[in-house]
Amino acid sequence: MTTSGSSSSTSSPTPSPKWSPFLVFALAGGAVPLPLTVMQILAVGLGTDMLPALALGRERS
């Protein structure tokens, strides 16, 4: 049985840009500072998701 569409895999052989800074930070024992703190990353994610969420909430069904 074949399926249509792209067959993208979630695992990649190279480190992901999302978790590689944390891996370097952990392996270096904290000698290499993180580019952004965890709270800054969460704030950016919340800020960029807020307007689309509000727009979808106001959409008439």
N, C-alpha and C positions, 0 to 999 in steps of 0.2 A: 504494500500500500504506500503510495506516495502522497506527500502533502505539498500544497502550493505555498509560495511565500519564501522568504529568505530563511536560511537555517543558521541563525546567529547563535553562537555559544556564549554563555555568560562567563566562562572561565577563559582567561587569556594568559599566554606565557609570559607577558611582561607585567611589571607591577602597576597597579592602578594608580592614577594620579591622586585619587581621593585618600588612599591609606598609606601611600609610600612615605610622605613626610612623617607620619606617626611611627612607622617602622624604623626610619633612620633615627628619629629622636630616641626611641626605646633602645635600639642597638648601640647608640653612641653614649648611652647613660645620661642623657640630658645635656651633653656638650654642644650639640647642634640645636639651636632654638627653633621652635615651630614658627612657620610664617604667619599663621593665625591661631588664636586660641580656640578652644572648643566652643566657648560662649560666643565668640565672634562668628564662627561658622554657623552656629544655630541662629544667630540674629540675622545673618544674611539670608539664610534659608527661609526664615519666617517672614522677613521683609519682602522677599521676591514672590512669595506664595500668597501674600495677603490680598493684593488687588484682584488677581484672578478668582480667588475664593469669594470675595465680596461680590464680584460681577456675576458669578454663577449662582450665588445666593439670591440675588435680585432678579434673576431671569424668570420670566413667567413660564409656567408649565403648560 
